[in-house]
Amino acid sequence: MDKKRKAAAHYDISGYLPFWDKLEQEQKNALLACPLKTYSNGEKIMFGACDRNGFLLVVAGSIRVYISSPSGREFTLYHALTSEYCSLLPMDGQGTPTLEAEGDCTVFHISMDLLLPVLAYYPENANYFLSCIGSNMQAVLCNIEHAFFNPLKSSIARIILNTCPTGESTVYITHEQIANHFGTTREVVSREIEGFRSMGLITTGRGRITILDPAGLVTLAGQ
């Protein structure tokens, strides 16, 4: 058995689909057949050309979707968090996004082969999945706006805040990882982080940032 496949019963997909109770058992069985895959932190999520369609429903961890240049620069398009969807684009070549697991990540792959019979039975469901695509695109536009129309320090503060687990103050992230979100360099990020330290907003350690002044960081982020 593929090490990345588990029994779908480990997670109940019905809890993530608001229209579940309106489906007939045949359509429910089709969705219950969605393969469940797990990925380790930092692992690339890859599909063959024939399987690169539909959606990934994140049930644990999160997915980072990004593009990269030939020189290795990266820019984050959006994140798909737990209970959110990541739409798979059936394309190859330059500009094709890369998907990467953040933390130990578990996803249902709802392929178009499985989804189309459900949509044929209940067409109103198409609006739900269209809204998922719209949410992905809105997140892309939001990240582009912050990257191009806000100071870098504001974008860095935003990443630190958004990456910090709820109820905690320490973020496990490196300067290089932060730089990869904006297509800049680690050295540039390190200078900005040092400025945050001198302002008393954070302290830093190897691979981690601890927030000392959340309100000050929020103000700097413009949130």
ZIJO-V470175 format. One line per field, one symbol per residue. ss: DSSP state (~ for helix, > for strand, _ for the rest). phi: phi as a letter, one per 40 degrees, with the letter a starting at -180 (. if undefined). burial: 1 if it has 16 or more other C-alpha atoms within 10 Angstrom, else 0. A space follows every 10 residues. Layout:
# ZIJO-V470175
ss = ???
phi = ???
burial = ???
This chain:
# ZIJO-V470175
ss = ____>>_~~~ __~~~~___~ ~~__~~~~~~ ~~__>>>>>_ ___>______ ____>>>>>> >>>>>>>>__ ___>>>>>>> ____>>>___ _______>>> >>>>>>>>>> _~~~~~~~~~ ~___~~~~~~ ~~~~~~~~~~ ~~~~~~~~~_ _~~~~~~~~~ ~~~______> >___~~~~~~ ~~___~~~~~ ~~~~~~~~__ _>>>>__>>> >__~~~~~~~ ~__
phi = .dccbbcccc bccccbbccd cccccccccc cccdcbbbbc dgcccbbcdc ccagbbccba gabbbabbcd chcbaccabb cdgbbbcccc abgcgccbbb cbgcbbbccc cccccdcccc cbdccdcccc cccccdcccc ccccdcccbb ddcccccccc cccccdgbbb bcacccccdc cbgbbccccc cccccccccg cabbacgabb ccbdcccccc cgc
burial = 0000000100 1010000001 0000001101 1101111111 0010100000 0111111111 1111111100 0001111111 1101111100 0000001111 1100111111 1001110110 0000100010 0110110001 0011011000 0111111111 1001000011 1011110111 1111100011 0110011000 1111000011 1000011001 100
